[in-house]
Amino acid sequence: MNACTGLDLKAASPFPATCVVTMVNGAAKYMADAGSYERITYEAMNSRYEKGAAETVAARLAEMLRSL
């Protein structure tokens, strides 16, 4: 997940303080936002995930946060 998606998730959270942590010592590489694929960024070209995956994950995480 990238900064844009993290900020979207933070905005969707029902909590006054939400911290999104990404790229924590893992090998999954980048999860670029859809716009990064359109701009052909380094992040998108080095991602194992398809366009739209970050938005799908963020939407599901937002649902989970709202259910808490």
N, CA, C and O atoms as a Maestro MAE file, in Angstrom:
{
 s_m_m2io_version
 :::
 2.0.0
}

f_m_ct {
 s_m_title
 :::
 protein
 m_atom[272] {
  # First column is atom index #
  i_m_mmod_type
  r_m_x_coord
  r_m_y_coord
  r_m_z_coord
  i_m_residue_number
  s_m_chain_name
  s_m_pdb_residue_name
  s_m_pdb_atom_name
  i_m_atomic_number
  :::
  1 25 0.854 -1.168 0.000 1 A "MET " " N  " 7
  2 3 0.000 0.000 0.000 1 A "MET " " CA " 6
  3 2 0.901 1.232 0.000 1 A "MET " " C  " 6
  4 15 1.987 1.213 0.579 1 A "MET " " O  " 8
  5 25 0.460 2.264 -0.629 2 A "ASN " " N  " 7
  6 3 1.276 3.478 -0.710 2 A "ASN " " CA " 6
  7 2 0.646 4.611 0.101 2 A "ASN " " C  " 6
  8 15 -0.389 4.433 0.744 2 A "ASN " " O  " 8
  9 25 1.281 5.764 0.059 3 A "ALA " " N  " 7
  10 3 0.817 6.906 0.862 3 A "ALA " " CA " 6
  11 2 -0.590 7.354 0.492 3 A "ALA " " C  " 6
  12 15 -1.395 7.653 1.374 3 A "ALA " " O  " 8
  13 25 -0.897 7.404 -0.802 4 A "CYS " " N  " 7
  14 3 -2.245 7.833 -1.237 4 A "CYS " " CA " 6
  15 2 -3.316 6.912 -0.665 4 A "CYS " " C  " 6
  16 15 -4.329 7.370 -0.138 4 A "CYS " " O  " 8
  17 25 -3.082 5.621 -0.776 5 A "THR " " N  " 7
  18 3 -4.054 4.642 -0.288 5 A "THR " " CA " 6
  19 2 -4.130 4.677 1.229 5 A "THR " " C  " 6
  20 15 -5.214 4.552 1.798 5 A "THR " " O  " 8
  21 25 -2.994 4.846 1.888 6 A "GLY " " N  " 7
  22 3 -2.986 4.961 3.347 6 A "GLY " " CA " 6
  23 2 -3.778 6.157 3.825 6 A "GLY " " C  " 6
  24 15 -4.511 6.064 4.810 6 A "GLY " " O  " 8
  25 25 -3.641 7.278 3.143 7 A "LEU " " N  " 7
  26 3 -4.403 8.478 3.503 7 A "LEU " " CA " 6
  27 2 -5.898 8.274 3.275 7 A "LEU " " C  " 6
  28 15 -6.717 8.742 4.066 7 A "LEU " " O  " 8
  29 25 -6.256 7.573 2.194 8 A "ASP " " N  " 7
  30 3 -7.669 7.269 1.942 8 A "ASP " " CA " 6
  31 2 -8.232 6.387 3.058 8 A "ASP " " C  " 6
  32 15 -9.344 6.607 3.537 8 A "ASP " " O  " 8
  33 25 -7.449 5.392 3.460 9 A "LEU " " N  " 7
  34 3 -7.889 4.500 4.530 9 A "LEU " " CA " 6
  35 2 -8.025 5.277 5.841 9 A "LEU " " C  " 6
  36 15 -8.993 5.091 6.578 9 A "LEU " " O  " 8
  37 25 -7.075 6.128 6.122 10 A "LYS " " N  " 7
  38 3 -7.128 6.942 7.338 10 A "LYS " " CA " 6
  39 2 -8.384 7.814 7.337 10 A "LYS " " C  " 6
  40 15 -9.048 7.944 8.365 10 A "LYS " " O  " 8
  41 25 -8.709 8.408 6.195 11 A "ALA " " N  " 7
  42 3 -9.910 9.253 6.085 11 A "ALA " " CA " 6
  43 2 -11.194 8.449 6.259 11 A "ALA " " C  " 6
  44 15 -12.190 8.970 6.760 11 A "ALA " " O  " 8
  45 25 -11.175 7.188 5.848 12 A "ALA " " N  " 7
  46 3 -12.364 6.342 5.949 12 A "ALA " " CA " 6
  47 2 -12.541 5.735 7.342 12 A "ALA " " C  " 6
  48 15 -13.612 5.221 7.666 12 A "ALA " " O  " 8
  49 25 -11.506 5.796 8.151 13 A "SER " " N  " 7
  50 3 -11.564 5.197 9.479 13 A "SER " " CA " 6
  51 2 -12.509 5.974 10.397 13 A "SER " " C  " 6
  52 15 -12.533 7.205 10.372 13 A "SER " " O  " 8
  53 25 -13.285 5.253 11.205 14 A "PRO " " N  " 7
  54 3 -14.175 5.928 12.149 14 A "PRO " " CA " 6
  55 2 -13.458 6.410 13.406 14 A "PRO " " C  " 6
  56 15 -14.074 7.048 14.260 14 A "PRO " " O  " 8
  57 25 -12.176 6.115 13.529 15 A "PHE " " N  " 7
  58 3 -11.421 6.458 14.724 15 A "PHE " " CA " 6
  59 2 -10.715 7.799 14.564 15 A "PHE " " C  " 6
  60 15 -10.276 8.136 13.465 15 A "PHE " " O  " 8
  61 25 -10.600 8.563 15.639 16 A "PRO " " N  " 7
  62 3 -9.957 9.876 15.534 16 A "PRO " " CA " 6
  63 2 -8.465 9.785 15.210 16 A "PRO " " C  " 6
  64 15 -7.899 10.714 14.635 16 A "PRO " " O  " 8
  65 25 -7.833 8.681 15.572 17 A "ALA " " N  " 7
  66 3 -6.412 8.490 15.279 17 A "ALA " " CA " 6
  67 2 -6.218 7.120 14.634 17 A "ALA " " C  " 6
  68 15 -6.467 6.089 15.258 17 A "ALA " " O  " 8
  69 25 -5.783 7.123 13.409 18 A "THR " " N  " 7
  70 3 -5.515 5.882 12.688 18 A "THR " " CA " 6
  71 2 -4.152 6.010 12.027 18 A "THR " " C  " 6
  72 15 -3.895 6.962 11.291 18 A "THR " " O  " 8
  73 25 -3.289 5.052 12.294 19 A "CYS " " N  " 7
  74 3 -1.942 5.056 11.723 19 A "CYS " " CA " 6
  75 2 -1.820 3.863 10.780 19 A "CYS " " C  " 6
  76 15 -2.031 2.721 11.187 19 A "CYS " " O  " 8
  77 25 -1.486 4.123 9.547 20 A "VAL " " N  " 7
  78 3 -1.321 3.063 8.560 20 A "VAL " " CA " 6
  79 2 0.173 2.823 8.377 20 A "VAL " " C  " 6
  80 15 0.918 3.738 8.026 20 A "VAL " " O  " 8
  81 25 0.604 1.588 8.618 21 A "VAL " " N  " 7
  82 3 2.011 1.221 8.504 21 A "VAL " " CA " 6
  83 2 2.160 0.238 7.354 21 A "VAL " " C  " 6
  84 15 1.458 -0.770 7.288 21 A "VAL " " O  " 8
  85 25 3.082 0.544 6.451 22 A "THR " " N  " 7
  86 3 3.290 -0.328 5.295 22 A "THR " " CA " 6
  87 2 4.770 -0.617 5.117 22 A "THR " " C  " 6
  88 15 5.615 -0.030 5.793 22 A "THR " " O  " 8
  89 25 5.070 -1.511 4.215 23 A "MET " " N  " 7
  90 3 6.458 -1.868 3.896 23 A "MET " " CA " 6
  91 2 7.236 -2.236 5.156 23 A "MET " " C  " 6
  92 15 8.349 -1.755 5.367 23 A "MET " " O  " 8
  93 25 6.654 -3.079 5.980 24 A "VAL " " N  " 7
  94 3 7.283 -3.473 7.228 24 A "VAL " " CA " 6
  95 2 7.997 -4.809 7.048 24 A "VAL " " C  " 6
  96 15 7.407 -5.872 7.238 24 A "VAL " " O  " 8
  97 25 9.261 -4.739 6.683 25 A "ASN " " N  " 7
  98 3 10.141 -5.900 6.611 25 A "ASN " " CA " 6
  99 2 9.510 -7.106 5.921 25 A "ASN " " C  " 6
  100 15 9.502 -8.207 6.473 25 A "ASN " " O  " 8
  101 25 8.990 -6.903 4.732 26 A "GLY " " N  " 7
  102 3 8.402 -8.009 4.005 26 A "GLY " " CA " 6
  103 2 8.875 -8.040 2.572 26 A "GLY " " C  " 6
  104 15 9.539 -7.111 2.113 26 A "GLY " " O  " 8
  105 25 8.544 -9.084 1.872 27 A "ALA " " N  " 7
  106 3 9.016 -9.237 0.503 27 A "ALA " " CA " 6
  107 2 7.899 -9.070 -0.519 27 A "ALA " " C  " 6
  108 15 8.097 -9.376 -1.695 27 A "ALA " " O  " 8
  109 25 6.741 -8.599 -0.104 28 A "ALA " " N  " 7
  110 3 5.616 -8.469 -1.026 28 A "ALA " " CA " 6
  111 2 5.766 -7.285 -1.972 28 A "ALA " " C  " 6
  112 15 4.996 -7.150 -2.923 28 A "ALA " " O  " 8
  113 25 6.753 -6.423 -1.720 29 A "LYS " " N  " 7
  114 3 7.027 -5.255 -2.559 29 A "LYS " " CA " 6
  115 2 5.900 -4.245 -2.483 29 A "LYS " " C  " 6
  116 15 5.307 -4.039 -1.424 29 A "LYS " " O  " 8
  117 25 5.607 -3.614 -3.615 30 A "TYR " " N  " 7
  118 3 4.688 -2.478 -3.643 30 A "TYR " " CA " 6
  119 2 3.255 -2.879 -3.972 30 A "TYR " " C  " 6
  120 15 3.022 -3.831 -4.717 30 A "TYR " " O  " 8
  121 25 2.296 -2.142 -3.408 31 A "MET " " N  " 7
  122 3 0.892 -2.261 -3.789 31 A "MET " " CA " 6
  123 2 0.483 -0.857 -4.220 31 A "MET " " C  " 6
  124 15 -0.017 -0.065 -3.421 31 A "MET " " O  " 8
  125 25 0.701 -0.572 -5.476 32 A "ALA " " N  " 7
  126 3 0.477 0.770 -6.023 32 A "ALA " " CA " 6
  127 2 -1.012 1.074 -6.175 32 A "ALA " " C  " 6
  128 15 -1.826 0.177 -6.390 32 A "ALA " " O  " 8
  129 25 -1.345 2.354 -6.059 33 A "ASP " " N  " 7
  130 3 -2.722 2.777 -6.321 33 A "ASP " " CA " 6
  131 2 -2.968 2.755 -7.821 33 A "ASP " " C  " 6
  132 15 -2.020 2.735 -8.606 33 A "ASP " " O  " 8
  133 25 -4.227 2.758 -8.225 34 A "ALA " " N  " 7
  134 3 -4.583 2.650 -9.640 34 A "ALA " " CA " 6
  135 2 -3.956 3.749 -10.488 34 A "ALA " " C  " 6
  136 15 -3.549 3.500 -11.622 34 A "ALA " " O  " 8
  137 25 -3.876 4.953 -9.952 35 A "GLY " " N  " 7
  138 3 -3.282 6.063 -10.686 35 A "GLY " " CA " 6
  139 2 -1.817 5.840 -11.015 35 A "GLY " " C  " 6
  140 15 -1.330 6.328 -12.035 35 A "GLY " " O  " 8
  141 25 -1.113 5.114 -10.169 36 A "SER " " N  " 7
  142 3 0.298 4.831 -10.421 36 A "SER " " CA " 6
  143 2 0.483 3.940 -11.646 36 A "SER " " C  " 6
  144 15 1.497 4.038 -12.337 36 A "SER " " O  " 8
  145 25 -0.483 3.080 -11.916 37 A "TYR " " N  " 7
  146 3 -0.412 2.232 -13.114 37 A "TYR " " CA " 6
  147 2 -0.619 3.076 -14.368 37 A "TYR " " C  " 6
  148 15 0.009 2.837 -15.399 37 A "TYR " " O  " 8
  149 25 -1.499 4.057 -14.270 38 A "GLU " " N  " 7
  150 3 -1.764 4.927 -15.421 38 A "GLU " " CA " 6
  151 2 -0.572 5.835 -15.726 38 A "GLU " " C  " 6
  152 15 -0.305 6.158 -16.884 38 A "GLU " " O  " 8
  153 25 0.144 6.245 -14.667 39 A "ARG " " N  " 7
  154 3 1.318 7.107 -14.855 39 A "ARG " " CA " 6
  155 2 2.593 6.301 -15.114 39 A "ARG " " C  " 6
  156 15 3.653 6.872 -15.373 39 A "ARG " " O  " 8
  157 25 2.483 4.966 -15.042 40 A "ILE " " N  " 7
  158 3 3.605 4.050 -15.248 40 A "ILE " " CA " 6
  159 2 4.758 4.396 -14.307 40 A "ILE " " C  " 6
  160 15 5.865 4.705 -14.750 40 A "ILE " " O  " 8
  161 25 4.487 4.341 -13.018 41 A "THR " " N  " 7
  162 3 5.501 4.665 -12.012 41 A "THR " " CA " 6
  163 2 6.354 3.441 -11.677 41 A "THR " " C  " 6
  164 15 5.988 2.304 -11.976 41 A "THR " " O  " 8
  165 25 7.489 3.705 -11.053 42 A "TYR " " N  " 7
  166 3 8.371 2.631 -10.588 42 A "TYR " " CA " 6
  167 2 7.603 1.686 -9.663 42 A "TYR " " C  " 6
  168 15 7.718 0.465 -9.766 42 A "TYR " " O  " 8
  169 25 6.826 2.269 -8.766 43 A "GLU " " N  " 7
  170 3 6.050 1.490 -7.801 43 A "GLU " " CA " 6
  171 2 5.114 0.509 -8.504 43 A "GLU " " C  " 6
  172 15 5.051 -0.664 -8.138 43 A "GLU " " O  " 8
  173 25 4.395 0.986 -9.507 44 A "ALA " " N  " 7
  174 3 3.454 0.134 -10.224 44 A "ALA " " CA " 6
  175 2 4.158 -0.935 -11.054 44 A "ALA " " C  " 6
  176 15 3.711 -2.081 -11.103 44 A "ALA " " O  " 8
  177 25 5.244 -0.569 -11.699 45 A "MET " " N  " 7
  178 3 5.946 -1.519 -12.560 45 A "MET " " CA " 6
  179 2 6.667 -2.602 -11.758 45 A "MET " " C  " 6
  180 15 7.021 -3.643 -12.312 45 A "MET " " O  " 8
  181 25 6.889 -2.373 -10.463 46 A "ASN " " N  " 7
  182 3 7.551 -3.352 -9.609 46 A "ASN " " CA " 6
  183 2 6.596 -4.000 -8.618 46 A "ASN " " C  " 6
  184 15 7.022 -4.548 -7.601 46 A "ASN " " O  " 8
  185 25 5.323 -3.937 -8.915 47 A "SER " " N  " 7
  186 3 4.309 -4.508 -8.038 47 A "SER " " CA " 6
  187 2 3.906 -5.899 -8.509 47 A "SER " " C  " 6
  188 15 3.849 -6.167 -9.710 47 A "SER " " O  " 8
  189 25 3.633 -6.766 -7.569 48 A "ARG " " N  " 7
  190 3 3.105 -8.100 -7.885 48 A "ARG " " CA " 6
  191 2 1.581 -8.075 -7.979 48 A "ARG " " C  " 6
  192 15 0.958 -9.080 -8.322 48 A "ARG " " O  " 8
  193 25 0.995 -6.938 -7.676 49 A "TYR " " N  " 7
  194 3 -0.458 -6.823 -7.588 49 A "TYR " " CA " 6
  195 2 -1.024 -6.121 -8.812 49 A "TYR " " C  " 6
  196 15 -0.355 -5.293 -9.430 49 A "TYR " " O  " 8
  197 25 -2.252 -6.454 -9.155 50 A "GLU " " N  " 7
  198 3 -2.869 -5.835 -10.324 50 A "GLU " " CA " 6
  199 2 -3.447 -4.469 -9.975 50 A "GLU " " C  " 6
  200 15 -3.656 -4.140 -8.808 50 A "GLU " " O  " 8
  201 25 -3.693 -3.701 -10.999 51 A "LYS " " N  " 7
  202 3 -4.296 -2.375 -10.848 51 A "LYS " " CA " 6
  203 2 -5.621 -2.516 -10.104 51 A "LYS " " C  " 6
  204 15 -6.456 -3.345 -10.466 51 A "LYS " " O  " 8
  205 25 -5.808 -1.719 -9.083 52 A "GLY " " N  " 7
  206 3 -7.044 -1.748 -8.293 52 A "GLY " " CA " 6
  207 2 -6.934 -2.554 -7.009 52 A "GLY " " C  " 6
  208 15 -7.818 -2.477 -6.156 52 A "GLY " " O  " 8
  209 25 -5.864 -3.326 -6.858 53 A "ALA " " N  " 7
  210 3 -5.711 -4.160 -5.658 53 A "ALA " " CA " 6
  211 2 -5.622 -3.310 -4.398 53 A "ALA " " C  " 6
  212 15 -6.234 -3.649 -3.385 53 A "ALA " " O  " 8
  213 25 -4.874 -2.219 -4.442 54 A "ALA " " N  " 7
  214 3 -4.726 -1.371 -3.258 54 A "ALA " " CA " 6
  215 2 -6.072 -0.789 -2.833 54 A "ALA " " C  " 6
  216 15 -6.377 -0.730 -1.641 54 A "ALA " " O  " 8
  217 25 -6.861 -0.368 -3.788 55 A "GLU " " N  " 7
  218 3 -8.176 0.197 -3.474 55 A "GLU " " CA " 6
  219 2 -9.103 -0.874 -2.893 55 A "GLU " " C  " 6
  220 15 -9.882 -0.594 -1.982 55 A "GLU " " O  " 8
  221 25 -9.018 -2.083 -3.411 56 A "THR " " N  " 7
  222 3 -9.833 -3.185 -2.900 56 A "THR " " CA " 6
  223 2 -9.458 -3.509 -1.460 56 A "THR " " C  " 6
  224 15 -10.333 -3.675 -0.610 56 A "THR " " O  " 8
  225 25 -8.168 -3.597 -1.187 57 A "VAL " " N  " 7
  226 3 -7.698 -3.886 0.168 57 A "VAL " " CA " 6
  227 2 -8.096 -2.756 1.118 57 A "VAL " " C  " 6
  228 15 -8.573 -3.019 2.222 57 A "VAL " " O  " 8
  229 25 -7.909 -1.514 0.706 58 A "ALA " " N  " 7
  230 3 -8.254 -0.377 1.561 58 A "ALA " " CA " 6
  231 2 -9.748 -0.347 1.871 58 A "ALA " " C  " 6
  232 15 -10.142 -0.048 2.999 58 A "ALA " " O  " 8
  233 25 -10.571 -0.651 0.891 59 A "ALA " " N  " 7
  234 3 -12.023 -0.661 1.121 59 A "ALA " " CA " 6
  235 2 -12.396 -1.743 2.127 59 A "ALA " " C  " 6
  236 15 -13.233 -1.516 3.001 59 A "ALA " " O  " 8
  237 25 -11.791 -2.902 2.010 60 A "ARG " " N  " 7
  238 3 -12.081 -3.997 2.943 60 A "ARG " " CA " 6
  239 2 -11.584 -3.652 4.346 60 A "ARG " " C  " 6
  240 15 -12.268 -3.924 5.333 60 A "ARG " " O  " 8
  241 25 -10.401 -3.056 4.435 61 A "LEU " " N  " 7
  242 3 -9.887 -2.650 5.744 61 A "LEU " " CA " 6
  243 2 -10.777 -1.585 6.382 61 A "LEU " " C  " 6
  244 15 -10.993 -1.603 7.594 61 A "LEU " " O  " 8
  245 25 -11.289 -0.669 5.580 62 A "ALA " " N  " 7
  246 3 -12.203 0.362 6.092 62 A "ALA " " CA " 6
  247 2 -13.470 -0.285 6.643 62 A "ALA " " C  " 6
  248 15 -13.972 0.128 7.689 62 A "ALA " " O  " 8
  249 25 -13.991 -1.294 5.948 63 A "GLU " " N  " 7
  250 3 -15.164 -2.025 6.429 63 A "GLU " " CA " 6
  251 2 -14.857 -2.673 7.774 63 A "GLU " " C  " 6
  252 15 -15.667 -2.619 8.700 63 A "GLU " " O  " 8
  253 25 -13.682 -3.286 7.870 64 A "MET " " N  " 7
  254 3 -13.295 -3.944 9.113 64 A "MET " " CA " 6
  255 2 -13.171 -2.931 10.251 64 A "MET " " C  " 6
  256 15 -13.608 -3.206 11.369 64 A "MET " " O  " 8
  257 25 -12.586 -1.774 9.985 65 A "LEU " " N  " 7
  258 3 -12.460 -0.739 11.016 65 A "LEU " " CA " 6
  259 2 -13.832 -0.267 11.486 65 A "LEU " " C  " 6
  260 15 -14.055 -0.076 12.681 65 A "LEU " " O  " 8
  261 25 -14.750 -0.079 10.537 66 A "ARG " " N  " 7
  262 3 -16.091 0.389 10.894 66 A "ARG " " CA " 6
  263 2 -16.863 -0.651 11.707 66 A "ARG " " C  " 6
  264 15 -17.781 -0.299 12.448 66 A "ARG " " O  " 8
  265 25 -16.502 -1.920 11.576 67 A "SER " " N  " 7
  266 3 -17.213 -2.962 12.307 67 A "SER " " CA " 6
  267 2 -16.713 -3.128 13.750 67 A "SER " " C  " 6
  268 15 -17.314 -3.852 14.544 67 A "SER " " O  " 8
  269 25 -15.620 -2.457 14.073 68 A "LEU " " N  " 7
  270 3 -15.064 -2.584 15.439 68 A "LEU " " CA " 6
  271 2 -15.840 -1.760 16.444 68 A "LEU " " C  " 6
  272 15 -15.505 -1.756 17.629 68 A "LEU " " O  " 8
  :::
 }
 m_bond[271] {
  # First column is bond index #
  i_m_from
  i_m_to
  i_m_order
  :::
  1 1 2 1
  2 2 3 1
  3 3 4 2
  4 3 5 1
  5 5 6 1
  6 6 7 1
  7 7 8 2
  8 7 9 1
  9 9 10 1
  10 10 11 1
  11 11 12 2
  12 11 13 1
  13 13 14 1
  14 14 15 1
  15 15 16 2
  16 15 17 1
  17 17 18 1
  18 18 19 1
  19 19 20 2
  20 19 21 1
  21 21 22 1
  22 22 23 1
  23 23 24 2
  24 23 25 1
  25 25 26 1
  26 26 27 1
  27 27 28 2
  28 27 29 1
  29 29 30 1
  30 30 31 1
  31 31 32 2
  32 31 33 1
  33 33 34 1
  34 34 35 1
  35 35 36 2
  36 35 37 1
  37 37 38 1
  38 38 39 1
  39 39 40 2
  40 39 41 1
  41 41 42 1
  42 42 43 1
  43 43 44 2
  44 43 45 1
  45 45 46 1
  46 46 47 1
  47 47 48 2
  48 47 49 1
  49 49 50 1
  50 50 51 1
  51 51 52 2
  52 51 53 1
  53 53 54 1
  54 54 55 1
  55 55 56 2
  56 55 57 1
  57 57 58 1
  58 58 59 1
  59 59 60 2
  60 59 61 1
  61 61 62 1
  62 62 63 1
  63 63 64 2
  64 63 65 1
  65 65 66 1
  66 66 67 1
  67 67 68 2
  68 67 69 1
  69 69 70 1
  70 70 71 1
  71 71 72 2
  72 71 73 1
  73 73 74 1
  74 74 75 1
  75 75 76 2
  76 75 77 1
  77 77 78 1
  78 78 79 1
  79 79 80 2
  80 79 81 1
  81 81 82 1
  82 82 83 1
  83 83 84 2
  84 83 85 1
  85 85 86 1
  86 86 87 1
  87 87 88 2
  88 87 89 1
  89 89 90 1
  90 90 91 1
  91 91 92 2
  92 91 93 1
  93 93 94 1
  94 94 95 1
  95 95 96 2
  96 95 97 1
  97 97 98 1
  98 98 99 1
  99 99 100 2
  100 99 101 1
  101 101 102 1
  102 102 103 1
  103 103 104 2
  104 103 105 1
  105 105 106 1
  106 106 107 1
  107 107 108 2
  108 107 109 1
  109 109 110 1
  110 110 111 1
  111 111 112 2
  112 111 113 1
  113 113 114 1
  114 114 115 1
  115 115 116 2
  116 115 117 1
  117 117 118 1
  118 118 119 1
  119 119 120 2
  120 119 121 1
  121 121 122 1
  122 122 123 1
  123 123 124 2
  124 123 125 1
  125 125 126 1
  126 126 127 1
  127 127 128 2
  128 127 129 1
  129 129 130 1
  130 130 131 1
  131 131 132 2
  132 131 133 1
  133 133 134 1
  134 134 135 1
  135 135 136 2
  136 135 137 1
  137 137 138 1
  138 138 139 1
  139 139 140 2
  140 139 141 1
  141 141 142 1
  142 142 143 1
  143 143 144 2
  144 143 145 1
  145 145 146 1
  146 146 147 1
  147 147 148 2
  148 147 149 1
  149 149 150 1
  150 150 151 1
  151 151 152 2
  152 151 153 1
  153 153 154 1
  154 154 155 1
  155 155 156 2
  156 155 157 1
  157 157 158 1
  158 158 159 1
  159 159 160 2
  160 159 161 1
  161 161 162 1
  162 162 163 1
  163 163 164 2
  164 163 165 1
  165 165 166 1
  166 166 167 1
  167 167 168 2
  168 167 169 1
  169 169 170 1
  170 170 171 1
  171 171 172 2
  172 171 173 1
  173 173 174 1
  174 174 175 1
  175 175 176 2
  176 175 177 1
  177 177 178 1
  178 178 179 1
  179 179 180 2
  180 179 181 1
  181 181 182 1
  182 182 183 1
  183 183 184 2
  184 183 185 1
  185 185 186 1
  186 186 187 1
  187 187 188 2
  188 187 189 1
  189 189 190 1
  190 190 191 1
  191 191 192 2
  192 191 193 1
  193 193 194 1
  194 194 195 1
  195 195 196 2
  196 195 197 1
  197 197 198 1
  198 198 199 1
  199 199 200 2
  200 199 201 1
  201 201 202 1
  202 202 203 1
  203 203 204 2
  204 203 205 1
  205 205 206 1
  206 206 207 1
  207 207 208 2
  208 207 209 1
  209 209 210 1
  210 210 211 1
  211 211 212 2
  212 211 213 1
  213 213 214 1
  214 214 215 1
  215 215 216 2
  216 215 217 1
  217 217 218 1
  218 218 219 1
  219 219 220 2
  220 219 221 1
  221 221 222 1
  222 222 223 1
  223 223 224 2
  224 223 225 1
  225 225 226 1
  226 226 227 1
  227 227 228 2
  228 227 229 1
  229 229 230 1
  230 230 231 1
  231 231 232 2
  232 231 233 1
  233 233 234 1
  234 234 235 1
  235 235 236 2
  236 235 237 1
  237 237 238 1
  238 238 239 1
  239 239 240 2
  240 239 241 1
  241 241 242 1
  242 242 243 1
  243 243 244 2
  244 243 245 1
  245 245 246 1
  246 246 247 1
  247 247 248 2
  248 247 249 1
  249 249 250 1
  250 250 251 1
  251 251 252 2
  252 251 253 1
  253 253 254 1
  254 254 255 1
  255 255 256 2
  256 255 257 1
  257 257 258 1
  258 258 259 1
  259 259 260 2
  260 259 261 1
  261 261 262 1
  262 262 263 1
  263 263 264 2
  264 263 265 1
  265 265 266 1
  266 266 267 1
  267 267 268 2
  268 267 269 1
  269 269 270 1
  270 270 271 1
  271 271 272 2
  :::
 }
}
